[in-house]
Every structure is written in C-alpha cells, then in structure tokens.
Amino acid sequence: FEQKRNFKNARESQKREYSLIAANSAVFLAWRIPVFSFYLSRYFLHAINSHPISMLGSIFSHRSVVHLGFNMLALNSFGTFLHEKMGREQFLAFYISSGMSSSLASHIYKSYRRNFTPSLGASGAIFGVFGGCAHFPDLKVSLIFLPIHSVPISQALPAMMGFDALGLLLDLKIFDHAAHLGGALFGYSIYPLSQNKIWKNRKEIQKYLRL
C-alpha cells in the first residue's frame, strides 16, 4: 500500500518513467518464460529479415539484467527532465519515434553490411532523449565509468556519438552503434522542430492529414 501511495503522489513525469521501466522489465521477465520465446523472438528482436513490428517491440526488449539496468537508470535520469519540458503525450511520441528511428538506422547499416544479428534494447530511444536534452547545454551528466565527475551534456553527447561513429568506421560490435547514432541525431534534430512547429500545430496537421 505504501508503494501504491508513493506512485499516486509522484509527479506525472515520474509516473511516466516508472511505466516505461515497468514495460521494459515485463518484457525482460517474459524472456525467462519459455512459452513466450517464439513471440518475443518474432516481435521483440529486430534484424534485417524480421517482422516489421519488431522495430517497435525491440526498443522495449532486454535479455541481460545489466543491459536493462543501465538503460533504465539512464532513462530515469534524463527522461524525467525532458518529460517536464514536453508533457506526457509529446514525450511518449518523441521517445517511441526516437526508438523506431534508431531501429531504422540499425536496419539500414546492417543491411549494408549483410549482418543478420538481431538488435534489441532501449538505448537508441534513450540516445534520442539525450539528443533532446542537448538543447539545454548547462545540464550536467555523470558518466557510468566516472560517476563522481559530471560534465555538460553539450560535451558528453558529442563524445558518445564520436565513439559510436568510430565503431561504425571500424565495424566494431561492442554496441549497436548505428542505433545510438540514429536515435541521437533524431532526438537532437526533431526536439526543436517538435516544440516550435509540430506539437503546437498538431490539430492543423491532423486536419491536413485527414484530407
């Protein structure tokens, strides 16, 4: 009951982060149940020969507790900040769009490399959140391997993107470097457009699309 009361009293942004963490955790636990393995492999792993819906499902999927833990820690750290700036619906649309853009970037790169290795994880969507946060250059981040040293996100994000760009050039397989870059580039480029053009004009855009 205490946990239920704490959730009820949490800010809207915190509730949204907890909901996303719960969704990712539920898929992680489902991987431990053999009866779900066929459906998870079909819809929650993305490769160049996968079902198209896996581009969405894979951004909620993790198979190791370390992978899940790092991604959810990053989401909880930065997602709340961006949620406060964007609001619930806009943030969710931004997060999912960033994740699917990262899946598309990974798909294009792996198709070029003829790499059939499946991808999964929320890191592409989280890099999209990083990209959005980069428009607030005074925001400080603490790196996982240097937790006591905070650096401005305006320095941290280019460094991480530089590492991923190097990973692509050298065809490294440490992370899904294309997904990281795709998410970050989408988040950084779309955030101001979303704030200034898309969201405030969404009713007019919806009317236009109906035509």
Contacts in CASP RR format, 6 or more apart in sequence:
PFRMAT RR
TARGET T0000
AUTHOR 0000-0000-0000
METHOD contacts of the structure
MODEL  1
FEQKRNFKNARESQKREYSLIAANSAVFLAWRIPVFSFYLSRYFLHAINS
HPISMLGSIFSHRSVVHLGFNMLALNSFGTFLHEKMGREQFLAFYISSGM
SSSLASHIYKSYRRNFTPSLGASGAIFGVFGGCAHFPDLKVSLIFLPIHS
VPISQALPAMMGFDALGLLLDLKIFDHAAHLGGALFGYSIYPLSQNKIWK
NRKEIQKYLRL
7 15 0 8 1.000
7 18 0 8 1.000
10 18 0 8 1.000
11 80 0 8 1.000
12 83 0 8 1.000
12 87 0 8 1.000
12 88 0 8 1.000
13 79 0 8 1.000
13 80 0 8 1.000
13 83 0 8 1.000
13 84 0 8 1.000
13 87 0 8 1.000
13 88 0 8 1.000
13 91 0 8 1.000
14 80 0 8 1.000
16 83 0 8 1.000
16 88 0 8 1.000
16 91 0 8 1.000
16 92 0 8 1.000
17 75 0 8 1.000
17 76 0 8 1.000
17 79 0 8 1.000
17 80 0 8 1.000
17 83 0 8 1.000
20 75 0 8 1.000
20 95 0 8 1.000
21 72 0 8 1.000
21 75 0 8 1.000
21 76 0 8 1.000
23 60 0 8 1.000
24 60 0 8 1.000
24 61 0 8 1.000
24 62 0 8 1.000
24 68 0 8 1.000
24 71 0 8 1.000
24 72 0 8 1.000
24 122 0 8 1.000
25 68 0 8 1.000
25 72 0 8 1.000
27 40 0 8 1.000
27 44 0 8 1.000
27 57 0 8 1.000
27 60 0 8 1.000
27 61 0 8 1.000
27 62 0 8 1.000
28 61 0 8 1.000
28 62 0 8 1.000
28 63 0 8 1.000
28 65 0 8 1.000
28 68 0 8 1.000
30 36 0 8 1.000
30 40 0 8 1.000
31 37 0 8 1.000
31 40 0 8 1.000
31 61 0 8 1.000
31 63 0 8 1.000
40 61 0 8 1.000
42 50 0 8 1.000
42 51 0 8 1.000
42 54 0 8 1.000
43 51 0 8 1.000
43 53 0 8 1.000
43 54 0 8 1.000
43 57 0 8 1.000
44 54 0 8 1.000
44 57 0 8 1.000
44 58 0 8 1.000
44 60 0 8 1.000
44 61 0 8 1.000
44 120 0 8 1.000
45 54 0 8 1.000
45 58 0 8 1.000
45 61 0 8 1.000
45 118 0 8 1.000
45 119 0 8 1.000
45 120 0 8 1.000
46 54 0 8 1.000
46 55 0 8 1.000
46 57 0 8 1.000
46 58 0 8 1.000
46 103 0 8 1.000
46 106 0 8 1.000
46 107 0 8 1.000
46 118 0 8 1.000
46 119 0 8 1.000
46 120 0 8 1.000
47 54 0 8 1.000
47 110 0 8 1.000
47 116 0 8 1.000
47 117 0 8 1.000
47 118 0 8 1.000
47 119 0 8 1.000
48 107 0 8 1.000
48 110 0 8 1.000
48 111 0 8 1.000
48 115 0 8 1.000
48 116 0 8 1.000
49 116 0 8 1.000
50 118 0 8 1.000
54 103 0 8 1.000
55 100 0 8 1.000
55 103 0 8 1.000
55 104 0 8 1.000
55 107 0 8 1.000
56 96 0 8 1.000
56 100 0 8 1.000
56 103 0 8 1.000
58 103 0 8 1.000
58 118 0 8 1.000
58 119 0 8 1.000
58 120 0 8 1.000
58 121 0 8 1.000
59 96 0 8 1.000
59 99 0 8 1.000
59 100 0 8 1.000
59 102 0 8 1.000
59 103 0 8 1.000
59 121 0 8 1.000
59 122 0 8 1.000
59 124 0 8 1.000
59 125 0 8 1.000
60 121 0 8 1.000
60 122 0 8 1.000
61 120 0 8 1.000
61 121 0 8 1.000
62 68 0 8 1.000
62 69 0 8 1.000
62 71 0 8 1.000
62 120 0 8 1.000
62 121 0 8 1.000
62 122 0 8 1.000
63 120 0 8 1.000
67 121 0 8 1.000
70 144 0 8 1.000
71 121 0 8 1.000
71 122 0 8 1.000
71 123 0 8 1.000
71 126 0 8 1.000
72 122 0 8 1.000
74 123 0 8 1.000
74 126 0 8 1.000
75 122 0 8 1.000
75 126 0 8 1.000
75 129 0 8 1.000
77 141 0 8 1.000
78 126 0 8 1.000
78 129 0 8 1.000
78 130 0 8 1.000
78 133 0 8 1.000
78 141 0 8 1.000
79 91 0 8 1.000
79 95 0 8 1.000
79 129 0 8 1.000
81 133 0 8 1.000
81 136 0 8 1.000
81 139 0 8 1.000
82 91 0 8 1.000
82 94 0 8 1.000
82 129 0 8 1.000
82 132 0 8 1.000
82 133 0 8 1.000
83 91 0 8 1.000
85 195 0 8 1.000
86 94 0 8 1.000
86 194 0 8 1.000
86 195 0 8 1.000
86 199 0 8 1.000
90 194 0 8 1.000
90 199 0 8 1.000
94 128 0 8 1.000
94 129 0 8 1.000
94 187 0 8 1.000
94 190 0 8 1.000
94 191 0 8 1.000
94 194 0 8 1.000
95 125 0 8 1.000
95 128 0 8 1.000
95 129 0 8 1.000
96 125 0 8 1.000
97 186 0 8 1.000
97 190 0 8 1.000
98 124 0 8 1.000
98 125 0 8 1.000
98 127 0 8 1.000
98 128 0 8 1.000
98 129 0 8 1.000
98 183 0 8 1.000
98 186 0 8 1.000
98 187 0 8 1.000
98 190 0 8 1.000
99 122 0 8 1.000
99 124 0 8 1.000
99 125 0 8 1.000
99 128 0 8 1.000
99 183 0 8 1.000
99 186 0 8 1.000
101 182 0 8 1.000
101 183 0 8 1.000
101 186 0 8 1.000
101 187 0 8 1.000
102 123 0 8 1.000
102 124 0 8 1.000
102 125 0 8 1.000
102 127 0 8 1.000
102 128 0 8 1.000
102 176 0 8 1.000
102 179 0 8 1.000
102 180 0 8 1.000
102 182 0 8 1.000
102 183 0 8 1.000
102 186 0 8 1.000
103 119 0 8 1.000
103 179 0 8 1.000
104 182 0 8 1.000
105 178 0 8 1.000
105 179 0 8 1.000
105 181 0 8 1.000
105 182 0 8 1.000
105 183 0 8 1.000
105 185 0 8 1.000
106 119 0 8 1.000
106 176 0 8 1.000
106 178 0 8 1.000
106 179 0 8 1.000
108 178 0 8 1.000
109 115 0 8 1.000
109 168 0 8 1.000
109 178 0 8 1.000
110 116 0 8 1.000
110 117 0 8 1.000
110 119 0 8 1.000
110 178 0 8 1.000
113 171 0 8 1.000
117 173 0 8 1.000
119 176 0 8 1.000
119 179 0 8 1.000
123 175 0 8 1.000
123 176 0 8 1.000
123 179 0 8 1.000
123 180 0 8 1.000
124 176 0 8 1.000
124 179 0 8 1.000
124 180 0 8 1.000
124 182 0 8 1.000
124 183 0 8 1.000
124 184 0 8 1.000
125 183 0 8 1.000
127 160 0 8 1.000
127 179 0 8 1.000
127 180 0 8 1.000
127 181 0 8 1.000
127 182 0 8 1.000
127 183 0 8 1.000
127 184 0 8 1.000
127 187 0 8 1.000
128 183 0 8 1.000
128 184 0 8 1.000
128 186 0 8 1.000
128 187 0 8 1.000
128 188 0 8 1.000
129 187 0 8 1.000
130 153 0 8 1.000
130 157 0 8 1.000
130 160 0 8 1.000
130 184 0 8 1.000
130 187 0 8 1.000
131 157 0 8 1.000
131 183 0 8 1.000
131 184 0 8 1.000
131 187 0 8 1.000
131 188 0 8 1.000
131 191 0 8 1.000
132 187 0 8 1.000
132 188 0 8 1.000
132 191 0 8 1.000
133 139 0 8 1.000
133 153 0 8 1.000
133 157 0 8 1.000
134 153 0 8 1.000
134 154 0 8 1.000
134 157 0 8 1.000
134 188 0 8 1.000
135 188 0 8 1.000
135 191 0 8 1.000
135 192 0 8 1.000
136 153 0 8 1.000
137 152 0 8 1.000
137 153 0 8 1.000
137 154 0 8 1.000
138 152 0 8 1.000
139 152 0 8 1.000
139 153 0 8 1.000
140 150 0 8 1.000
140 151 0 8 1.000
140 152 0 8 1.000
140 153 0 8 1.000
141 150 0 8 1.000
141 151 0 8 1.000
141 152 0 8 1.000
141 153 0 8 1.000
141 156 0 8 1.000
142 148 0 8 1.000
142 149 0 8 1.000
142 150 0 8 1.000
143 149 0 8 1.000
143 151 0 8 1.000
143 156 0 8 1.000
157 184 0 8 1.000
157 188 0 8 1.000
160 180 0 8 1.000
160 184 0 8 1.000
161 180 0 8 1.000
161 181 0 8 1.000
161 184 0 8 1.000
163 177 0 8 1.000
164 175 0 8 1.000
164 177 0 8 1.000
164 178 0 8 1.000
164 180 0 8 1.000
164 181 0 8 1.000
164 184 0 8 1.000
165 177 0 8 1.000
165 181 0 8 1.000
166 172 0 8 1.000
167 174 0 8 1.000
167 177 0 8 1.000
168 177 0 8 1.000
168 178 0 8 1.000
168 181 0 8 1.000
198 205 0 8 1.000
END
